[in-house]
Amino acid sequence: METPSERADFDVKSISSSASEENGHTIDVVASLPIRKDTKEELSPVGMNCDVKNLWEGEQKCTCCTNWVEEYPEDVKPNPEETEAVQRYALVVRNKKGHSGGKAMVVNSIVVQSPLLKPLLEEVFEGYEGITAGLKKVIFTKPFAPFFYRWGKFKQAVEAVEDPATQAHAQLLYDVLSKELDDTISTWQDQLSHGVITFNYLWTLFKPGDILYCRFRGEEMLMKLQKTEYESGGFSLYAKYVDWSGYTFGYASHQFMLYSYDGTRPITDLDAYPIQYHSEAGAIESRLAARGKRFEQLQGFHYKLYKGLAELVPAVFGNRVVPVRERTVDGRVIIHAEMYNRFNPGEPCGVEAFDSTSFAPSLPTEKEPQHVPNPFMGTPPPPPPMPPGMRFNHMGMPLPPPLPGSLPDARQGTVQRRSRKRRYVRRFSWEANYIKGPKRLSEEYYALCSPIVKGYSLKTKNWAKFQVDNVHEIVWDDRAFDSLVLPPGYKDLILSFTKSQNSTEEQFDDVIEGKGQGIVMLLNGEPGVGKTLTAESGGFPLYIFPVAEHMRVPLYSMSAAQLGVDSASVEQTLGDILEMVTKWKAILLLDETEVFLEQRTIDGLERNKLVSIFLRMLEYYRGVLFLTTNRISTLDKALDSRIHLKISYPELDRTARLRVWWNLIEMLPPSFVGLDSEDLDMLAERKMNGREIKNVIKAAQLLASGQDRPLCLEHIDTVLRITQIGDEGSI
C-alpha cells in the first residue's frame, strides 16, 4: 500500500482566506512543498472541518437578498404531519377557516395514511392516474370529485371488506366522506331531475372521458372530455376531437370556457354538455359518425365542388391584408390539408397519436401556493426595456444585429419563403416516417371527427376551411371540350400535349437536372378569337376550362393583381403558385402574358427583373402552363426558347361564328329561347368575335327576362343597334 511519504508531491502556491486577510496575514507556501503530516498544520483551516453547518433563512432585510442566519428561527415550527404522533393515524383531516358565512372551520383535504386502505382505493379507482398501493400517503382534496364519481363503487367495496381491521378503516373513511358528500349528492340529483345545473356544481356534470355535444365553427360536433378545471371567471373544459394533420389522423385539442353565472341554467343551454343529456343522443351519434366517414375519405388531395360558408384565410393584396372572414363559396375547391399547413405555418396543425392520449381521470394534486411579496417591502425596479428589433437565441440570449447590407430588400420575399419552408420541414419531419397510403379509422373515432377540412378556393384564390357537409362531387361537363370552336387539328394537338405531361412521371430532362420538364403553350390571336376560350368554354354564366374539364384536373388562373407589381412579391407569389399547381397536377393559365413578359429595355430595371424571374422560374416548372396574348410582337425574345407549342388563332369565319351562336344558345333552357336556325344563320353573317357574341346574348337575355318573354331576334337586334357591336357582312 502506498504510504503518505510515497505519494506524488503537489504544488501549493499562495493561498489566502478572508479570515487571514482580515488579520493582515497571508499564507505563502513554497511551491513543490510535499504534503506530509508535519506540514498539514501550515495549510489554511478553511474547509477542513469534516462536518455540516446549517444556515437558516432569517428576517428579510431587502428585496434582492436572502438573509442567512446561524440560529434556527424561533417562529418556525415543524410540519405536524411530519411528526410521529400524527403519522400513526389512519386518516388526517385538514380543516381550514371558512369564509362563506357558514361553519367556522371546513374540511379542506383528507390524507389517507392507512396501508390497509390503499389496496381498497386502488381497486375503487381503477383507471385513475395517481393511485398505487406503494404510496406512503394519498391526498384527496375538496370537493372529493373522485369519490363523487365512484361513490356507488366505493360504498360496495366498503361493504364487501371481510378483514375486521380493514373494515374499520374503510368505514372510518366512509363516515368522514359521507358528511362531506351527502349534501352534494342530494343537491346534484335534485338539479338533474329538473334538467338544470348551477355554476358551482358544474364539476359534478362533467367527468373525464365523457362524450361532449357542442358546436364547433357553427357545426354540431362531439368531443371527448379530458379534464376540467375551475379558473378565474369560469369553468374550463379541455376536450379532444379527431383531425387530419396532412399525414395522419390523431387527436386535436379544444378548450371551452363556461363563464360564471348566477342561479341555475338548463344543461342543454351550455356551450358543451355530455351527450347523454340530449334527447336525440342516438340519432346525433349516427349522423356525426356518417359525417366522420366522409371526413376520412377526404384525407389527402381531392378536387371537389363546394357550396356553402367557408372561413377564408387572410389574403395579401399589395400592402393591404384582408382579414379572416366567412363568406359563401360556390365553386371548385382543392381539399389538401398538407399544403394548407405548408402555406399557413402560424396555425396549429399537429395531432396527438391515439395510443399516447390518456383520458384517465387523475387525482387532484396539491398546488404550491404562490408567494405574495410583502407590499410594505417595496418592489424591485423593473428591468430596462429591450431595444426594438432585439432577437434572441434558443437559450434566451440576445443575438447580435445583422450586418449592414446582409439582407437586401429585393430578396426579403425569397428569404421569408425559404424560412417558411425550413419551418415546415422541421415541423413535419417527424411525420415523414408515416407509411404512405390511405389511413383508416376505427368505428369509435368516426363520431369524433372534425366537421372542417382544409384546402384552397380556386374561385377566391384563398386558403380556406370548408365544412364537410358542403363538399360535393363535381358534375363534369363532357360537352365543354367539344364546344370549342377551333380549326381542325388544334384541339387534338393541345390535348395530346397536356395529357402526355400529366400522365408521365419519367420525363425527358434537360442537360441541367430539373430544367425543361414542363409544357408551356402560347396562344396568340386577336381578342375574342378563342385563346381564353381554350381556357373558358363559351357557356354562360359559368366558364369552364374545356381541357382541364376533359382531363378531370384543376385549372388555376393567375392574374396581375394576384402576383403583384414589384419583383420581390412576384417571385414569392409565383413560386408559391407553381409549387401548388405542380403538387395538384393542375393546369396553369396566365392571361395577358405581355404584362410580365414584355421585351426588356436598357432603362427598365424593374421590368427587366420581372422578365428574368418569369423566364428562370418557367424553366424549372414541371407542369402545364397556358400563356395567352394578343400582342405577341411585344414579348421578350428569350421567351421563344421556353415555349413548347405556339398556336396562332385566326379570326372567326362565318361557320365558326354560327357554331359559337349555337353553343351559347343551347346553354339556355329551351323555354327561354325563341330563336330558330334561320335567325342564327342571319346573326352569323355579322362579323363578331366570341366574346362579343357572348355579351350580346347575355344582354339580350336580360332584356327578354325583363319583358317576361322568350329571347328572340328582336331583343338581339335591339342590343346590336344600341351597342354597335360587329359589322354586317360576311368574311
N, C-alpha and C positions, 0 to 999 in steps of 0.2 A: 504493500500500500504506500502511496506517495505521502511523504512527510511534509509538514509545512515548510521546512527548510529547503526541500527539493522542488517546490512549486516555482513556476516562472515568475520572475520579478515583474513588477508593474511600475510604470512611470506615474508618479504622483506629482502634479505640478501645483502651482499656487492655488490653494483652496481658501475661500473666505466665507464667512457666515454673517448673517445680520447681527448675531449676538456679539461676535468678535469685532465687527466694525464699530458697534456702539461703544465698545471699550477702547477703541483706537488701536486695536491689535489685529494683525493678520497672521495666518499660519502658513508659512512657506516651508515646503518640504523639498529637499533636494531631489531632482529628477533621478530616476533609476534606483531610488532607495528601496530595497526589498522590504515587503510587509512581513514582519515577524512579531512574535509575542511582545518583544521588548520595544517595538515601535508602534503598536496599536494605540498606546496612550497618546501618541503625538497626533493622531487623526482627530478631526472635528467630532464632537459628540452629536451633531445634527443627524437624525435618522437612525441612530444606533440603538435606541431603546426598543427591544422586541416586544411591543405591546400596541394596543389600540387606544387612541384618545378620541372621545366623542365630544363634538361641539354641537350646540343646540341653537335653534333659531330663537332669538330674543325679540325684545320690543323693537318695532320698526322705527328707524331714525330718519330715513329719507326714502324717496320713491324709487331710487335706482339701485340700491344696495341691500343686501341681507345682513342683518346684524347678528353675528355668531357670538354666542356666549358659552362659558365653560360650565355654568351651573344649570341643572335641569329646571325649566320654568315651573314655578310653583302652581300656576293656574292651569297647567295641563295635566289631565288625569288620563290614565289608560282606558281604552275602549272596554266597556263592561262585557261585551261579547267575547273578549279575549281572555277573560278570567275563567278559572276552573269552576267556580261556583255557578256561573251561567251556562257553561258548556255541558253541564250534567243534565240539563233539562231536555226533554224530547222536542218541545216546541218553544220558540221565543217569539212573543207577540210584541211588536213595536207599536207604540202609541205616540201620536203627536197632537199638538194643540189644535182644536177645532176652531175654524173661523167663519162657519156658516150660521152661527147663532144657535146651534143645537147643543150637542154634547161638548163638554169642556175638553175632553180627550177622545180621539177617534183612532181606530186601528189603521196603521199605515202599511204594515207588511208583516208576514209570518215567515219565520226562519225554521225550517224543518231540520232538526239535528239528529233525530232518531234513526239509527241504522235499520230498524225494523220497518219503517215506513217507506224507505227509498225503493225497495223492490216492488212494493204495492203501487207507488206512484209511477214507477216505470211501466207497469202494466196498464194503469189507467190512462196514461198519456202516451200510449204507443203512437208513433208517428210524429210526436213533438220533438223539436230540437232542444237540447239542453237538459234532458233528464237521463242520468245514468246512475246505476247503483253505487258506483265508486266515488261519488261526490261526497265531500266532507259535510256540506250542508246545501240545502236548496232553498232559495228565497222566492216567495210569491208576494207580489205587491198588489195593493188595492187597485182596481175593483175585482181582482182574482178572476180574470176572464177565462183562464184555462179550466178552472173548476166549474165556472158557469156553463161553458160549452160541453163539459163532460160530467155534469152533475149526476145524471142518472147512472152512468157507468161507475162513477166514484161511490155512489150510495150502494150499488150492488156489490162492489168489491169489498166495502167495509162489512157488509152483512155476510159475505162468504168467507171471511177470515176465521180460521179454526184455532190458531195458536192463541192462548189467552193473553200473553204479553203483547203480541202484535195487535190483537183485538182491542186491547185497552188503549194503545197508542193511536190506532186508527179511529176509534170512537172519540178520543180526545180531539183529534184534528177535525172530525166531522162536526162536533159540537161547536167548536170555535168558528168554523166556516158557516155553519147554519145561521148563526146570529148575524153574520155579515151579508149572506146571500138570500135569506128568506124574503126580505122586503124587495130585493132586486128582482128575484124570480117572479114574485106575485105582481109587481108593477109591470114587468115586461109582458107577462101573459095577459094582463088587462089591456095594455096598449095594443097588442097584436090582435086581440079579439075585436077591436074596433078599427083595425087597419091603419093605425096611426103610430107615430113614434116621436118622442121628444129628443132634443139635441143631445142631452146628457146621456140618453140611453141608446144612441146610435151604435155604440160599440157592441151592444147585445144583438144587433140585427145582422152585422157583418162578421162572418167567420172566415179565416184564411182557407182558401180552396173553393169557396162558393163561386158559382157562375153568376155574373152580374149582367143585368139587362140595362142598356144605356143607349144613348145616341152619340154617334161619332161623325163629325162633319155633316150633320143633318141626316145620317143614315142610322137605322136601328142596328144594334150590334150586341154581341155577347163577349164578355171578357172574364178572365179567371182572376179572382182576388188573391193577391199575395200577402199583403199586410195592411193594417190600418193604424192610424196614429192621430191623436188629438194634437193640433198645432195651434199657433197663435191665430185666433179668429175663425177657426174652422176644424173640420174633421177630414183628414186626408185618406183617400183610398188609393192604394198602389196596385195596379192591375196589369195583366199581360194579355196580349192577343197575338194571333198568328199573322206573320207578314213575310213577304218575299224580299230578300236583300239584293236580288240580281244574280245570286249564285245558289242560294239555298233557302229553305223555309226555316223559321225559328220564331222565338218569342220577341215581340217588341213591347215596350213599356208605355204606360199611360197613367197619369195621376189625375184623380178627381178631387176637387175641394168642395165639401159640403159646408157652406158658411153657416155660422151660428144663427139660430132663430129662436124666437120665443114661443112658448106653448107647444102644441102638437102639430104635426104635419102628416098628411096621408103618405103612406110608404111609396105609393105609385107616383107621387109628385116629386120624389127625389130625382136628382140627375142620374143616379145609378142606384140599383137595388137588386137583391137576389131574385133570380128569375122565378123561383117558386112562389113568389107573391103576385105574379102576373096571372090573370085569369085565363090567358091563352098561351101558357108556357110551352105546351107540347107543339102547338102549331108554329110558334115562333122558332123553336129549335129546328123543326123540319124545314121551314122556309130558309133560315140562315145557313143550314147545312147544304142546301141545294145551291145557294149563292157561293158558298165556300168551294164547292166543286168547280164552279165556273172560274173562281179566283185561281184555283190550282191549274186549270187549263191555260190561264193567261200568263204563266211563267215564261220567261224568255222573251223572244221578239215576236210581235204579231202586228199585222196590218189590218185595221178594223175601221168600222163606221161608228161614229159616236153622235148621240143626240141627247143633250141634257146639260145640266150645270157642270162646270169644271172649275177647279181652282188653278188659275194661271200664275206661274212663277214670274217675278218681275223681269221685264224685258228692257234692254238699254237701247234708246234711240238717240244717238249723238250724246249730248251731255244730260239728257233727261231720262230718268228711270221711272218706269211705270210700276207702281206697287202691286203687291199680290192682290188679286181681286177674283171674284166669282163672276162668271158670265156664261151665257148659253153658247155652247159649241155645237154646230151642226155640220159635220164633215168628216173627212178621213183623218185618222189619228194613227200614231205608232205607239204601241204598248211595249215599253222596254225599260225596265227598272234599272238595269245595269248602266245604260247610257244616261238615264236621268241622274243617277247618283254620280256618274262621272262628271257631268257638267253642273252639278249643284253640290259641291263638296261641303258647303256650310250646313247642310241639313243632316240630321242624324239618320243613318240608314243601316246600321248594324243590327243584327238579331242575335239572341242567345240560343244556344243549342237546347233542344227539348230535354235531353237527358241531363243537362247540367243546371236546369232551373228547378228550384225547390219551392213547393207550395206548402211545405210542412209548417205548422204553427211553431213559433218559438216562444219560450217563456220570457216574459218581460224582465229585462235586466235593470239593475240599479244604475242610474246615471250619476256621474260625478257632478256635484253641484258646481256651477260656475262661480268663480271667485269674483265678488263685487268689491272693487277698490274702495278704500275709505274716502268719502267725499271731502273730509277735512284735511286729508294729507296732500291734496292737490294732485294734479295730473302731470305726467312728464310732457315736455314740449313735443309737438308733432314733428316728424322727420321733415327735412327740407323737401320741397316739391321736385320731382324729376323733370329734367328739361324735356321739352316736346320732341317727339320722334325717337326717344330713347328705346333701344332694343335690348332684349335680354336673351341669354342662352338657356339651355335646359336646366342649369343649376341656379338660375335666378341672378346671375352676374351680368352687369351691363356689358354690351358689346361695343367695340369702337365704331365710330361713324364710318360710313363708306368713303372710299377715296373720291375726291372730286373727279367727275367725268367718268366714273367707273360704270355708270348705267345710263347710257344716252336715252333721251326722251323717246326717240324714234323706236327704241326696242322695248319700251315698257310693256306693251301689249304682249309681245312674244315671250318676255320673261315671266309675266303673270300667267300666261297659258302653260308654259313649261312647269312653273311652280305648281300649278293646279294639277298637272299630270303626275308630278312627283308625289304630291299628297295622295292622289288617287291610287298610285301604285303601292305606296306604303300602307294605305288604309285597307286595301283589298288583297294584299299579297297573301294573307293567311287564307283567303277564300279560294285562291288558285289551286289549293290542294283538293278541293271537292271534285268528285267524279263528274264529268260532263254527262249530260243527258237529262231527260225529264225526271223530276223528283216526285215522289208520291207521298201523300199524307195519309195518316190513319183516320178512321172514321171519327174518333174523338176530337180531332182538330178542325173538322170542316166548319162546325158552327162558330168557331172562334176566329175564323179568317177575317182579315180586313175587308171592308167594303170598298176600298180605294186601290186603284192600280196607277202606276206612274208611267208617264210617256210624253209624247210630243204631239202638238196640234199642228198639222200641216197647213191648216187654214189661217190660224192666227200667228203662226211662227213662234209659239211659246212652249216651253216645257210646262207640263200641267199634271194635275192629279184628277183622274177620272173615276166616276162611280161605276162599279162593276155591272150594276143592273142596266146601265145606259150604253153598254158596249154591245154592238151588234155586228153580224157578219155583213160584208159588203155585197151588195147586189150588183154584179158585174154587168156592164152594158156591152154585149158582144157586137152590137151594131156600130160602136164607136169607130173602130178601125176601118170597117167597110164604108163608113160615111165620108171618109176623107176623099176630097176631090183633087187628085194629083195625076200628072201624066203617067202613062204606062211604065211600069218598072220601078217607079220611085218608092212605093210602099214596100215592095219586096226587098229592095236594097237596104232601106233603113231598118226594116225588121230583122234582116239577116245579121247586120252588124250588131244590133242591140242584143239579140238572142245569144250570139256567139260569145259576147263579152260576159254576160251574166251566168252562162252555163259552164264556163271553162275556168277551172281553178289554176291549172298549169298552163300559163300563157307564155307567148314569146316575150322574152325580156330584152332590154337594151344592153349595150356593152357595159354600161354602168348599172349595177343592180338596183331594181326598183323603179327605173325610168321607163316611160313609154308603155306602161301596161294598161292604160285606159283607152277609151274610144271617145274622140272628140269630133263632133259633126257640126259643120257650119251651114246654116240655112240662110240663103241670101235671096232677096227679092223686094219688089215694091210693097208698100203697106197693103195688107188685106188680101194677098195672093195665096196665103196658106202656110207661111213659115210657122207662125204661132199656131195656126190651125193644125199643124202636125202635132203640136203640143196641146191644142184645145180643139175639141170637135165642134162642129157648127151648131150644136144644140143649145137652146137656152131654156131656162135661166141658168142651168148648171153646165159648166165647161168641163169636159173630161179629156184626159190625155189618152188618145187612142192607142199609142204604142205601149204606154205603161198599163193601160187597161187590158190590152190584148195579152200582155205578159204577166198580169197579176202582180205588179210591183209598184211601190210608191213613186210618186212624182214630187220632186222638190223644186219649187220655182224661186230663184233668187231675184232680188231687186236691189237697186242702188240704195234705197232707203235703209235696207237691212244691213248692207255691207258697210255703209259709212262713206266718208269722203277723204279722210286722211289715211296715209299709208299704213300707220300702226294699227288702226282699228280694222282696216280692210284685211290685213294679213291675219289678224287674230280671228275675225269672224269667218273669213273664207276658209281658214284652216279647220275651224270647228265644223263648218258645213260639210267640207269634203270628208272629214272623218266620219260624220254622222251618216251621210248618204252611202259611203263605202261600206259601213257596217251593215246598213239596211239593204244593200244592193238596190238602191233607188236610182231612178233616172233624174239627172240634174238638168235644169233649164235656166239659162241666163239670157233674158230678152234684152234687146238693145245693147248688144255687146260693145258697140263703139264708145259707150260711156267710160269703160275701163280699159279698152284696148286700142285706143286711138293712137295714131302714129306719133312716136316720140320726137321731141324737138330739142334744140340746144338750150333754150331758155326755160323750158317747162320741167323743173327739177321734181316737183311733187308728182306731176303726172307721169314722169319717167319712172318714179318709184312704183306707182300703181301698176304700170305695164310690166315692169320687171317682176313684181311679186306675182302677178297673174301668170306670166309665162313660166316662171320657175315652179309654181305650185301645180300648174296643169301638167307639167312633165311627170310629176310623181303621183298624179291622180290615177286610181285603179278602177274607176267606174265609167259610166256612160254620161257624157255631157253634150247637151244640145246648145249651140250658140245661134242666136238669130240677129240679123242686122239688115237694114236697107241702105246702108252706107258702107259697102264693102271696100270702096276705094280709100276710106279714111283709116282702115285698120292697120296696125303695125305690121311691117313686113315679116318680122320674126314669128308672127302667129302662123304663117303658112306651113312651116315645118311641123307645127303641133297639130294640124288638122288632118284627121284620117279620112274624112269624107266631106266634100264640099258640094252642096246642092243648090243650084240656082232655080228659083221658081219663076216661070213665065206668068204674064198676066192671064187672068181667066178668060177663056173664049166663051162663045155662046153655050156650047154643050156643058162646060164646067159650071157656068152660072146657073143653068137650068137645074143641074144636079144639086147645087147648093140651095136653090129655092125649094126644091122638093124635100131635101134633108131637113131643112128648118121648119117647113110647114108640117111635116109628119111628126114633129115633136109636140105639136099642139093636139089637144083632144079633138076628135072628129066633129063634135058638136060645136066647137069654137070656130070652125073653118067653113067659109062659104065660097072658096076658090075652086075652079076646075082646071084641067090641064091646059085649056086654051088661054086662060088668064096667066098661068105661069109661063107658057110659051111666049106670050107678049112681053111679060116682065123680063124674061131672059134676054130680050133684044137690047135692053138698056145696059149700057156699059157701066158696071159697078164691080167693086171687089167684095170679097166675102164678108168683111166686117161691116161694110155699108149695107149689104143685104140684111144682115142680122139686125142692125139698128133700125132699118126701115120696118121690118116685120114686128119688132118689139114695140115701136111707136104706134104702128097701125093697130096692133092687137089691143093696146091700151085704149086707143080711141074707140074701137069697136066695143070693148067692155064697158066704157062709159055710156054708150048708147044702148047697151044690153042687146047687141046684135052680133051675129057671127062675123068673123073677119072676111071682108070681100074686097074686090078690086077697087071699089070707091074709096075705102079707107086708105089703101096703099097709094092711090093717085093723090089723095089729099096730102099725105105725108111727103111724097115726092115733089109735089108742087111747092109746098112750103119750105122744105129743106134744100131743094135744088140739088139733090144727090143724084149723081150719074148723068150720063149723056145718052140721048137716044141714038140709035143706030147700031148696027152690028159691026163687030170687028172681024 
